[in-house]
């Protein structure tokens, strides 16, 4: 979970976006996105992970810290 947390925050900050902006882009509530980014959402559906990766144009391996 820690890798996901760091990667999502890194991605958001690189794009100079707020949590609200990313959440809106993903079609979810800001609070939901905040939980995912902070690592407080322990169980994320695979469909949600796929949606995040597709929308933000990143691989799941990168997001999960398996590749650079």
N, C-alpha and C positions, 0 to 999 in steps of 0.2 A: 504493500500500500504506500509505503514511503516514496518509492520511485515515482508512482503515479502522481502523488501529491506534488513533488518537486517539478516534474515535467509539465503538468498542467499550469502551474504558476509561472514557470519559465516561459512557456508558450504564450500565455496571456500577456505577460509583461513585455515580451519581445514584440508582440503585436500592438503594444500600447493600448490595451483594452481593459475595461473594468470587468468585474465579475458579472455585473448586470448586462453588459454588452455581449459577453460570451454566452451567458444564459439565454438571452434573447435570440441570438444566432442559432443556438441549439434547440430552441423552442421549449425551454424548461424554466421553472421559477429560479430566481437568483439564489434563494435559500437552498434549493436542491443542488445547484451547481456548486455553491460554497461548501456544502457537505462533501461533495465528490472531490473538489480541489483540496480541501483540508485533510482528507483521509478519514473523515468521520462517517462516511457512507461505506461501511465495510463490504456490503454485498451489492455489487453493481451487476445488473443484467448484461448478458453478452450483447443483446440488442442495443442497449444504451452505450456500451463501449464501442460497438461498431458505428453507431450514429455519431459519437464524438469524433472518432478517427476519420470517418468519411467527411464530416462537415468541416473539421479543422485541417484536413489533408495531412494527417500524420499516420504512421503505422502503429498498430497495436503493440508490436514489439518495441518500438521506440517509446511509446507512452508508458509501457510497463517496465522500462529500463533494461530490456533484454538486448537492445542494440543502441548504437550511438547514431 
